[in-house]
């Protein structure tokens, strides 16, 4: 059984005094970059699985959706993550920080 302290009941945070994280829905202004605002071209290498997912996402979407739009939306999402970029030195730390900063919606039980 987990112990509950008086401070914990008051929402004082963890043992170090940090306020516990809260997850919120993103607002309508957060994933907002449009194609006409995109001026910088980048090149990125993807794994086979990532490339397949991106291709499928584009094919399953409407005719006005292309790879660039999907990637711009994902970069906008990344801009919303609470990641301390200054302490990220390796890919493993980056992947862990991203995992810790997001929750994803999954279908519930039938």
Contact map, one row per residue, 1 for C-alpha under 8 A:
11100000000000000000000000000000000000000000000000000000000000000000000000000000000000000000000000000000000000
11110000000000000000000000000000000000000000000000000000000000000000000000000000000000000000000000000000000000
11111000000000000000000000000000000000000000000000000000000000000000000000000000000000000000000000000000000000
01111101100000000000000000000000000000000000000000000000000000000000000000000000000000000000000000000000000000
00111111100000000000000000000000000000000000000000000000000000000000000000000000000000000000000000000000000000
00011111110000000000000000000000000000000000000000000000000000000000000000000000000000000000000000000000000000
00001111111110000000000000000000000000000000000000000000000000000000000000000000000000000000000000000000000000
00011111111111000000000000000000000000000000000000000000000000000000000000000000000000000000000000000000000000
00011111111100000000000000000000000000000000000000000000000000000000000000000000000000000000000000000000000000
00000111111100000000000000000000000000000000000000000000000000000000000000000000000000000000000000000000000000
00000011111110000011000000000000000000000000000000000000000000000000000000000000000000000000000000000000000000
00000011111111001110000000000000000000000000000000000000000000000000000000000000000000000000000000000000000000
00000011001111111111000000000000000000000000000000000000000000000000000000000000000000000000000000000000000000
00000001000111111111000000000000000000000000000000000000000000000000000000000000000000000000000000000000000000
00000000000011111100000000000000000000000000000000000000000000000000000000000000000000000000000000000000000000
00000000000011111100000000000000000000000000000000000000000000000000000000000000000000000000000000000000000000
00000000000111111110000000000000000000000000000000000000000000000000000000000000000000000000000000000000000000
00000000000111111111000000000000000000000000000000000000000000000000000000000000000000000000000000000000000000
00000000001111001111100000000000000000000000000000000000000000000000000000000000000000000000000000000000000000
00000000001011000111110000000000000000000000000000000000000000000000000000000000000000000000000000000000000000
00000000000000000011111000000000000000000000000000000000000000000000000000000000000000000000000000000000000000
00000000000000000001111100000000000000000000000000000000000000000000000000000000000000000000000000000000000000
00000000000000000000111110000000000000000000000000000000000000000000000000000000000000000000000000000010000000
00000000000000000000011111000000000000000000000000000000000000000000000000000000000000000000000000000000000000
00000000000000000000001111100000000000000000000000000000000000000000000000000000000000000000000000000000000000
00000000000000000000000111110100000000000000000000000000000000000000000000000000000000000000000000000000000000
00000000000000000000000011111100000000000000000000000000000000000000000000000000000000000000000000000000000000
00000000000000000000000001111111000000000000000000000000000000000000000000000000000000000000000000000000000000
00000000000000000000000000111111000000000000000000000000000000000000000000000000000000000000000000000000000000
00000000000000000000000001111111000000000000000000000000000000000000000000011001000000000000000000000000000000
00000000000000000000000000011111100000000000000000000000000000000000000010011000000000000000000000000000000000
00000000000000000000000000011111110000000000000000000000000000000000000010010000000000000000000000000000000000
00000000000000000000000000000011111011000000000000000000000000000000000110010000000000000000000000000000000000
00000000000000000000000000000001111111000000000000000000000000000000100100000000000000000000000000000000000000
00000000000000000000000000000000111111000000000000000000000000000001100000000000000000000000000000000000000000
00000000000000000000000000000000011111100000000000000000000000000000000000000000000000000000000000000000000000
00000000000000000000000000000000111111100000000000000000000000000000000000000000000000000000000000000000000000
00000000000000000000000000000000111111110000000000000000000000000000000000000000000000000000000000000000000000
00000000000000000000000000000000000111111000000000000000000000000000000000000000000000000000000000000000000000
00000000000000000000000000000000000001111100000000000000000000000000000000000000000000000000000000000000000000
00000000000000000000000000000000000000111110000000000000000000000000000000000000000000000000000000000000000000
00000000000000000000000000000000000000011111000000000000000000000000000000000000000000000000000000000000000000
00000000000000000000000000000000000000001111100000000000000000000000000000000000000000000000000000000000000000
00000000000000000000000000000000000000000111110000000000000000000000000000000000000000000000000000000000000000
00000000000000000000000000000000000000000011111000000000000000000000000000000000000000000000000000000000000000
00000000000000000000000000000000000000000001111111100000000000000000000000000000000000000000000000000000000000
00000000000000000000000000000000000000000000111111100000000000000000000000000000000000000000000000000000000000
00000000000000000000000000000000000000000000011111110000000000000000000000000000000000000000000000000000000000
00000000000000000000000000000000000000000000011111111000000000000000000000000000000000000000000000000000000000
00000000000000000000000000000000000000000000011111111100000000000000000000000000000000000000000000000000000000
00000000000000000000000000000000000000000000011111111110000000000000000000000000000000000000000000000000000000
00000000000000000000000000000000000000000000000111111111000000000000000000000000000000000000000000000000000000
00000000000000000000000000000000000000000000000011111111100000000000000000000000000000000000000000000000000000
00000000000000000000000000000000000000000000000001111111110000000010010000000000000000000000000000000000000000
00000000000000000000000000000000000000000000000000111111111000000010000000000000000000000000000000000000000000
00000000000000000000000000000000000000000000000000011111111100000000000000000000000000000000000000000000000000
00000000000000000000000000000000000000000000000000001111111110000000010000000000000000000000000000000000000000
00000000000000000000000000000000000000000000000000000111111111001110010000000000000000000000000000000000000000
00000000000000000000000000000000000000000000000000000011111111000000000000000000000000000000000000000000000000
00000000000000000000000000000000000000000000000000000001111111000000000000000000000000000000000000000000000000
00000000000000000000000000000000000000000000000000000000111111101000000000000000000000000000000000000000000000
00000000000000000000000000000000000000000000000000000000011111111000000000000000000000000000000000000000000000
00000000000000000000000000000000000000000000000000000000000011111100000000000000000000000000000000000000000000
00000000000000000000000000000000000000000000000000000000000001111100000000000000000000000000000000000000000000
00000000000000000000000000000000000000000000000000000000010011111110110000000000000000000000000000000000000000
00000000000000000000000000000000000000000000000000000000010000111111110000000000000000000000000000000000000000
00000000000000000000000000000000000000000000000000000110010000001111111000000000000000000000000000000000000000
00000000000000000000000000000000001000000000000000000000000000000111111100000000000000000000000000000000000000
00000000000000000000000000000000011000000000000000000000000000001111111110000000000000000000000000000000000000
00000000000000000000000000000000000000000000000000000100110000001111111111000000000000000000000000000000000000
00000000000000000000000000000000000000000000000000000000000000000011111111100000000000000000000000000000000000
00000000000000000000000000000000110000000000000000000000000000000001111111110000000000000000000000000000000000
00000000000000000000000000000011100000000000000000000000000000000000111111111000000000000000000000000000000000
00000000000000000000000000000000000000000000000000000000000000000000011111111100000000000000000000000000000000
00000000000000000000000000000000000000000000000000000000000000000000001111111110000000000000000000000000000000
00000000000000000000000000000111100000000000000000000000000000000000000111111111000000000000000000000000000000
00000000000000000000000000000110000000000000000000000000000000000000000011111111100000000000000000000000000000
00000000000000000000000000000000000000000000000000000000000000000000000001111111100000000000000000000000000000
00000000000000000000000000000000000000000000000000000000000000000000000000111111100000000000000000000000000000
00000000000000000000000000000100000000000000000000000000000000000000000000011111110000000000000000000000000000
00000000000000000000000000000000000000000000000000000000000000000000000000001111111000000000000001001100000000
00000000000000000000000000000000000000000000000000000000000000000000000000000001111100000000000000001000000000
00000000000000000000000000000000000000000000000000000000000000000000000000000000111110000000000011001000000000
00000000000000000000000000000000000000000000000000000000000000000000000000000000011111110000000000000000000000
00000000000000000000000000000000000000000000000000000000000000000000000000000000001111110000000000000000000000
00000000000000000000000000000000000000000000000000000000000000000000000000000000000111110000000000000000000000
00000000000000000000000000000000000000000000000000000000000000000000000000000000000111111000000000000000000000
00000000000000000000000000000000000000000000000000000000000000000000000000000000000111111110110000000000000000
00000000000000000000000000000000000000000000000000000000000000000000000000000000000000111110110000000000000000
00000000000000000000000000000000000000000000000000000000000000000000000000000000000000011111110000000000000000
00000000000000000000000000000000000000000000000000000000000000000000000000000000000000011111111000000000000000
00000000000000000000000000000000000000000000000000000000000000000000000000000000000000000111111100000000000000
00000000000000000000000000000000000000000000000000000000000000000000000000000000000000011111111110000000000000
00000000000000000000000000000000000000000000000000000000000000000000000000000000000000011111111111000000000000
00000000000000000000000000000000000000000000000000000000000000000000000000000000000000000011111111100000000000
00000000000000000000000000000000000000000000000000000000000000000000000000000000000000000001111111110000000000
00000000000000000000000000000000000000000000000000000000000000000000000000000000001000000000111111111000000000
00000000000000000000000000000000000000000000000000000000000000000000000000000000101000000000011111111100000000
00000000000000000000000000000000000000000000000000000000000000000000000000000000000000000000001111111110000000
00000000000000000000000000000000000000000000000000000000000000000000000000000000000000000000000111111100000000
00000000000000000000000000000000000000000000000000000000000000000000000000000000111000000000000011111110000000
00000000000000000000000000000000000000000000000000000000000000000000000000000000100000000000000001111111000000
00000000000000000000001000000000000000000000000000000000000000000000000000000000000000000000000000101111100000
00000000000000000000000000000000000000000000000000000000000000000000000000000000000000000000000000000111110000
00000000000000000000000000000000000000000000000000000000000000000000000000000000000000000000000000000011111000
00000000000000000000000000000000000000000000000000000000000000000000000000000000000000000000000000000001111100
00000000000000000000000000000000000000000000000000000000000000000000000000000000000000000000000000000000111110
00000000000000000000000000000000000000000000000000000000000000000000000000000000000000000000000000000000011111
00000000000000000000000000000000000000000000000000000000000000000000000000000000000000000000000000000000001111
00000000000000000000000000000000000000000000000000000000000000000000000000000000000000000000000000000000000111
